[in-house]
Amino acid sequence: MPILSASDVGKTYRSGSLEVQALRGVDLEVDAGEMVIVMGPSGNGKTTLLNCLSGLDEIDTGEVFIEGHSIHEMSDKKRTKHRARSMGFVFQAYNLIPVLSAVENAELPLLVNGVRPRSARDEALEMLERVGLADRADHRPNELSGGEQQRVTIARALVAKPSIVWADEPTGNLDSETAASVLDLLEEVNSQGQTIVMVTHEQANASMGDRLVLIRNGAVEYDGAPESAPSQLQAV
């Protein structure tokens, strides 16, 4: 059974009399251990898709199942708990808490899941070592470079051993060399079995994944092997 199964997912944003149909009947399945790359023109629904599949946003039509659980049929409280237990998030803007150190940021998902503080600290330190930041554990975000902050974000996303990691433009704020190191890290954890769904606008990243999903006008235009979609990529 796929770890993620979405069918006929639709999302419309409304502001007064204005309606924007952001997603139009999206069907998508992701198997455990896959890395799926989501691409498409700016403003065509990529981030909305991630937000709706992860339960951060509500949907208007369709169903989303993660590990067999229908996340949009859950109460807000249960869905939040499910996200904390089963999902990790890596955002372009890092979303680290500025008053907390790197290790305090990294251990948050464990504390939310009820792990005892001492164990949470040990696991967070171990994860920071894994992403190459053991010597920066006590530094706050404003004392870290952009690449270091993103590595803390990745450590936080992975520390609770989530079923799936959502990455939305994780290298968007990084220079090319730092971006490459972050992508290498994501590829490494994926090779070890971590399921990743990543939105990117960089055509060079299309070949990273097992599959490429192209979103255009809120619908899936292509879902398949990256090497089989050259014509679609030219227009992204």
C-alpha positions as CSV (number, residue, x, y, z in Angstrom):
1,M,0.0,0.0,0.0
2,P,1.4,3.5,-0.9
3,I,2.5,5.7,2.0
4,L,0.5,8.5,0.4
5,S,-2.6,8.2,-1.7
6,A,-4.5,11.2,-2.9
7,S,-7.5,11.2,-5.2
8,D,-9.4,14.0,-6.9
9,V,-7.9,16.7,-4.6
10,G,-9.3,20.1,-5.3
11,K,-8.7,23.5,-3.7
12,T,-10.2,26.9,-4.4
13,Y,-9.2,30.1,-2.7
14,R,-11.9,32.7,-2.4
15,S,-11.7,36.4,-1.6
16,G,-15.0,38.2,-2.0
17,S,-16.3,37.4,-5.4
18,L,-12.9,36.3,-6.7
19,E,-12.2,32.6,-6.9
20,V,-8.9,31.0,-7.8
21,Q,-8.9,27.2,-8.4
22,A,-5.5,26.3,-7.1
23,L,-5.8,22.5,-7.5
24,R,-8.0,20.6,-10.0
25,G,-8.7,16.9,-9.4
26,V,-5.1,15.9,-8.4
27,D,-4.4,12.2,-8.1
28,L,-1.1,11.1,-6.6
29,E,0.5,8.1,-5.0
30,V,3.9,7.9,-3.3
31,D,5.5,4.7,-2.1
32,A,7.7,4.4,1.0
33,G,11.3,5.2,0.2
34,E,10.5,7.2,-2.9
35,M,11.8,10.7,-3.7
36,V,9.2,12.6,-5.7
37,I,10.2,15.9,-7.3
38,V,7.3,18.4,-7.9
39,M,7.9,21.0,-10.5
40,G,5.8,23.5,-12.5
41,P,5.6,27.2,-13.4
42,S,5.4,29.7,-10.5
43,G,1.9,30.2,-9.2
44,N,0.5,26.9,-10.6
45,G,-0.2,25.1,-7.4
46,K,3.0,23.3,-6.2
47,T,3.1,24.7,-2.7
48,T,-0.7,24.4,-2.4
49,L,-0.3,20.8,-3.3
50,L,2.2,20.1,-0.5
51,N,0.1,22.0,2.0
52,C,-3.1,20.1,1.1
53,L,-1.4,16.7,1.0
54,S,0.2,17.3,4.4
55,G,-3.0,18.6,5.9
56,L,-1.6,22.1,6.6
57,D,-4.4,23.4,4.3
58,E,-8.0,22.1,4.0
59,I,-9.2,20.7,0.7
60,D,-12.5,21.3,-1.1
61,T,-12.8,18.0,-2.9
62,G,-11.1,14.6,-2.8
63,E,-9.3,12.4,-0.2
64,V,-5.8,12.2,1.1
65,F,-4.6,9.1,2.9
66,I,-1.2,8.9,4.7
67,E,-0.3,5.4,6.0
68,G,-3.9,4.5,5.5
69,H,-5.3,7.4,7.6
70,S,-7.6,10.0,6.0
71,I,-6.0,13.1,7.2
72,H,-8.8,15.5,6.2
73,E,-11.4,13.5,8.1
74,M,-9.4,14.0,11.4
75,S,-10.1,16.7,13.9
76,D,-7.6,19.6,13.9
77,K,-6.1,18.2,17.2
78,K,-5.7,14.7,15.8
79,R,-4.3,15.9,12.5
80,T,-1.7,18.1,14.3
81,K,-0.7,15.1,16.4
82,H,-0.5,12.9,13.3
83,R,1.7,15.5,11.5
84,A,4.1,15.7,14.5
85,R,4.4,11.9,14.6
86,S,4.5,11.0,10.9
87,M,5.7,14.1,9.0
88,G,8.8,16.3,8.7
89,F,8.8,19.7,7.0
90,V,11.7,21.6,5.3
91,F,10.7,25.1,4.2
92,Q,12.6,27.7,2.1
93,A,12.3,30.2,5.0
94,Y,13.7,27.7,7.5
95,N,11.0,28.6,10.1
96,L,13.4,28.1,13.0
97,I,12.5,29.7,16.4
98,P,15.0,32.5,16.8
99,V,15.3,32.4,20.6
100,L,16.2,28.7,20.6
101,S,19.5,27.2,19.9
102,A,20.1,24.7,17.1
103,V,19.7,21.7,19.3
104,E,16.6,23.2,21.0
105,N,15.0,23.7,17.6
106,A,15.9,20.2,16.5
107,E,14.5,18.5,19.5
108,L,11.0,20.2,19.3
109,P,9.3,17.4,17.4
110,L,10.4,14.8,20.0
111,L,9.2,16.9,22.9
112,V,5.8,17.4,21.1
113,N,5.6,13.6,20.8
114,G,6.2,13.1,24.5
115,V,9.8,12.0,24.4
116,R,11.5,12.7,27.7
117,P,13.7,15.8,27.6
118,R,17.0,14.0,28.2
119,S,16.3,11.5,25.5
120,A,15.1,14.2,23.1
121,R,18.3,16.2,23.7
122,D,20.5,13.2,23.0
123,E,18.6,12.3,19.8
124,A,18.7,15.9,18.6
125,L,22.4,16.1,19.2
126,E,22.9,12.9,17.3
127,M,20.9,14.2,14.4
128,L,22.8,17.5,14.3
129,E,26.0,15.4,14.1
130,R,24.5,13.5,11.2
131,V,23.9,16.8,9.3
132,G,27.4,18.1,10.1
133,L,26.4,20.6,12.8
134,A,27.6,19.0,16.1
135,D,29.8,21.9,16.8
136,R,27.0,24.5,16.2
137,A,24.4,22.9,18.5
138,D,24.4,25.8,21.0
139,H,24.2,28.5,18.4
140,R,21.0,30.4,17.7
141,P,19.7,30.8,14.1
142,N,21.1,34.4,13.8
143,E,24.5,33.0,14.5
144,L,24.3,30.4,11.7
145,S,24.7,30.8,8.0
146,G,21.7,30.1,5.7
147,G,23.1,26.7,4.8
148,E,23.6,25.9,8.5
149,Q,20.0,27.0,9.3
150,Q,18.6,24.8,6.6
151,R,20.6,21.8,8.0
152,V,19.1,22.5,11.4
153,T,15.7,22.5,9.6
154,I,16.5,19.1,8.0
155,A,17.7,17.7,11.4
156,R,14.4,18.9,12.9
157,A,12.4,17.3,10.1
158,L,14.2,13.9,10.5
159,V,14.7,13.6,14.2
160,A,11.3,12.0,14.9
161,K,11.9,9.4,12.1
162,P,8.8,10.6,10.2
163,S,7.1,8.5,7.5
164,I,7.4,11.3,5.0
165,V,9.3,14.6,4.6
166,W,7.9,17.5,2.7
167,A,10.4,19.9,1.3
168,D,9.2,23.2,-0.3
169,E,12.0,24.9,-2.2
170,P,14.6,23.9,0.4
171,T,17.4,25.6,-1.5
172,G,15.6,28.7,-2.6
173,N,17.5,31.0,-0.2
174,L,21.0,29.4,-0.7
175,D,23.9,30.0,-2.9
176,S,24.7,27.3,-5.4
177,E,27.5,25.6,-3.4
178,T,25.5,25.5,-0.2
179,A,22.3,24.4,-2.1
180,A,24.3,21.5,-3.6
181,S,25.4,20.3,-0.1
182,V,21.8,20.5,1.2
183,L,20.5,18.5,-1.8
184,D,23.3,15.9,-1.3
185,L,22.1,15.5,2.3
186,L,18.5,15.0,1.2
187,E,19.6,12.4,-1.4
188,E,21.7,10.7,1.3
189,V,18.8,10.3,3.7
190,N,16.5,9.2,0.8
191,S,19.0,6.5,-0.1
192,Q,18.7,5.3,3.5
193,G,14.9,4.8,3.0
194,Q,13.4,8.2,3.9
195,T,10.4,9.2,1.8
196,I,10.7,12.7,0.4
197,V,8.3,14.9,-1.6
198,M,10.2,18.0,-2.8
199,V,9.0,21.1,-4.6
200,T,11.6,22.8,-6.7
201,H,11.8,25.3,-9.5
202,E,15.3,24.3,-10.5
203,Q,15.3,22.1,-13.6
204,A,18.7,20.7,-12.7
205,N,17.0,19.1,-9.7
206,A,14.5,17.1,-11.7
207,S,16.7,14.1,-12.1
208,M,17.2,13.8,-8.3
209,G,14.0,11.9,-7.8
210,D,12.6,8.5,-8.6
211,R,9.7,10.3,-10.2
212,L,8.9,13.8,-11.5
213,V,5.5,15.3,-11.1
214,L,4.7,18.4,-13.2
215,I,1.9,20.7,-12.0
216,R,0.4,23.2,-14.4
217,N,-2.8,25.2,-13.8
218,G,-3.4,23.2,-10.6
219,A,-3.5,19.8,-12.4
220,V,-0.9,17.0,-12.8
221,E,0.4,17.3,-16.4
222,Y,3.0,14.6,-16.1
223,D,3.9,11.9,-13.5
224,G,6.7,9.6,-14.4
225,A,10.4,9.1,-14.9
226,P,12.3,12.4,-15.0
227,E,14.2,11.4,-18.2
228,S,11.0,10.8,-20.0
229,A,9.7,14.4,-19.7
230,P,12.1,16.7,-21.6
231,S,9.4,18.6,-23.6
232,Q,7.4,19.4,-20.4
233,L,10.5,20.6,-18.6
234,Q,11.3,23.1,-21.4
235,A,8.2,25.1,-20.6
236,V,8.6,25.1,-16.8
